[in-house]
Structures are given as C-alpha cells and as structure tokens.
Amino acid sequence: MYHYRSCPFCAYTRSAMKHIDIKVEERDIARNPAYRAELIKGGGRAQVPCLRIESNEEVRWLYESQDIVRFLQRHAAQAADHAQTV
C-alpha cells in the first residue's frame, strides 16, 4: 500500500489492516521518491492511500481508503473460508 505517515486516510487504512490482522507491504511515498514515482507511473496519480493489487497476471490500483478496507475485509474473509474448507 502506498501511503505517507501523516495522511489521515492512510492512518484509517493502516488501523483497519491491524484490526483485520492482515499484513500488507507499506511504501511511504514521502520518505522514498522511488515509491512516489512507481505510484504515479502505475496508478496514474500520487493520491494515497493506494493499494496495488496483483492477481492473475494483472495489476490493479485501488484508491480511496474505504474501498481499500472493504477489499481487504473481503480478502480476509475469503481466506478464512478457504482455510476452514481445507
């Protein structure tokens, strides 16, 4: 997830990730200009938070903190369901 520390929407997203107990690599665009460049090149804008999602050889850039949290909640629920059926 691309973020920067003082962003309140990023803080909300990080807090939700902790509550959901899901680990996501965090890339601080304020501390590392290379991460900011990646975000702009891949996602088209420097808006944070942004979750880079890789699946089925595809890359998707998800902006908006509430959308990111909903995605992570669904992902965590699906993983839990899968673990119960195995």
HELIX and SHEET records of a PDB file:
HELIX    1   1 PRO A    8  ILE A   20  1                                  13    
HELIX    2   2 PRO A   33  GLY A   43  1                                  11    
HELIX    3   3 SER A   65  THR A   85  1                                  21    
SHEET    1   A 2 TYR A   2  HIS A   3  0                                        
SHEET    2   A 2 ARG A  27  ASP A  28  1                                        
SHEET    1   B 2 CYS A  50  SER A  55  0                                        
SHEET    2   B 2 GLU A  58  TYR A  63 -1                                        
END                                                                             
